[in-house]
């Protein structure tokens, strides 16, 4: 099943479970009613930031719209994962483990082309226990992370964690493709 069809099915299901009209979800997410309708009817494949906005409006984790595509296996091969990419194609993520009732995190591999940057609109899932956290570890290359008023430079094997609820920017400040592991943690 292609990613557009999975997002389409899950978006409609979650929106209706929450009792939201397209108009209400548009107000909560900042995504136009027309775009939401196109996504629900599998007429367009949403960008990563559009998925984040919709998930924020629904107050669900990013992978809630992607859940149908992960099978129970012992080995998850990257070649079997649907690539999600930014509008310009320079930022790519691969979701190995979506948030689920069995664990409260998402695990991604991220790739960012040389001399490229990606701005995340922020993603939040807030519970009574607190806000979400993002953990990132550079596998290869050099990452400049801009979050809040801070600019962090992470080299290979460096890691950090931060509050991802606001805008944050990933910049490839190295000489090759940047690869990193990202974990989004959601308090229960």
N, C-alpha and C positions, 0 to 999 in steps of 0.2 A: 504494500500500500504506500502511495506517495505521501510526502509530508503535508502537502496542501489538503489532501483528503482527511488525514488524521486531525489536523488543526481544525478543519471545518466541522467535523463530527464532534470533537471535544468542546469546541467553543459553543456550539448550539446547546449541547447537553448541559454544560456548566451554567450557561446564561439562564436557561430555563429552570434549572434546579434552584437557582438563586432568586428566581422570579423577576428578572430584569428584562425590560423591553430593550430593543436596540437603541432607542433614544436614551434610556437611563444609562446603559453601558457606555454609550458615546460620551455622555456628560461625565461619568466617573473616570473614563480612560483617556479622554482627549483624542480619541480616534473617531473619525466621522462615521455617522450612521451608514452612509453609502459604502464606505470601506468595510465596515463590520458585516454588512449584508453580503458584499462580494466574497469576503473570507468564508462566511458561513455557507455560501452556495458554491464553494470551491472554485470561484471565478478568478482568484488571485492568490498568490503565495505571499504571505506577509513577511516583512523584514524582521530581523531580530528585535530592533527597537519597538516595532509595532506590537510584537508578541509581548514584550516587557510591559508596554503601556496597557494592553488589554488585561494581562495578568494582574497588574497593580489595581486596575479598576474592579476586577473580580475578587481581589485579595486572595489570590492563589499563587503557588509557585510557578515559575516559568515553565517547568516541564509538565504542568497539569494539562496544557494543550497538546503535549507531544506523547503522552503516556502509552497510547495504543501501539507504538512501534517497538517497544522493548520486549523481547521474549525472554523467558526464563532459561538461561544458559549458564554454563560454568565459565565459558570463555566468550568474551565480547570482542569481536574483531572490528577494528576501525572501518574496514571496507564494508561492513554490514550496517553501519550507522549512517543515517541521513545527515548530510552536511547542511548546516545552517550558515548563511553568510550575510554580511552587510550588503547594502545596496550597491556599493562599488566593488564588492567581491574580495577586498583586501583583508577582511577580518572573517575568520571562519571558526565555528565551534562545533564540537562533536559531543553529544550527550551520551555518556556511558551508563550513568545511573540517574534516572529522574527521581524526584521526591516521591515518596509513596507512604502508605500507612505503616510500612515496616521500618522505614528510616526517614529522618528529617533533614536530608541533604540532597544536593544534586552534584554530580561529578562530571566535569567537562574537560576536554582537551581544547585549547585555544591555539590558533595560528594567526599570525599577523605578518603580512609581507614587509619586506625591507622598505624603510622610509614612509611607512604608512602609520596612521593612527585611527583609533575608533573611539567614539564618544558614546558611552552608555547613558541612557536617560535616567538610570537608577532603577532599582527594583526593590520592592519592599514586601515583606510579609511580616506583619507585626502580630505577636500573640501577647497574652498576659505575662508571659515570661520574659519578654523583651523583643528587640529588633533582630533582624537577620544579620548575618556576618558573611563576608566573602573572604576566602583564603585563596591565595595564589602562590604558586611555586614555579619559577622559571626552569624549564628543562633544557632549553638551548637559546642562546641569543641574549639580548639585553632589553629590558622593559623599563620605560619611564612611566610611572603611574602617577597621575594627577588626581587627587581626591581631597575634597575640602580645600584648605589652603596649603596642602602639602604636596610636594613633588618628591617621589621616591624613585631611586634608580636601583633596579634589581638585576643582578647578573645571574649566570647559570648557577643553579642550586640554591639561590636565595629565595626567601619566602616572606610573606607578610599577610596580615589580615586587616580588614577595614570595614567600616559601615557602608554598605553599598546602596543605601536608600536614596542618596542624592546622585547627581551627575558625577561621573568619573570617566577619566580618559586613559586609554592604553596607548602608548606610543612605542613603536619599535625604534629604539635608538642604537641598535647594533648594525652589523654589516650583513646579516643573513636573515632568513625567515625566523621569527620569534615563535617558540613553542612553549606553552605553559599549561599547567594543570590548575583548574579552578574548582573550588568547592564552595557552593552556596549552602550555608547552614541556617536552618530555621528552628528557633526555639519552639518547644511544644508546650 
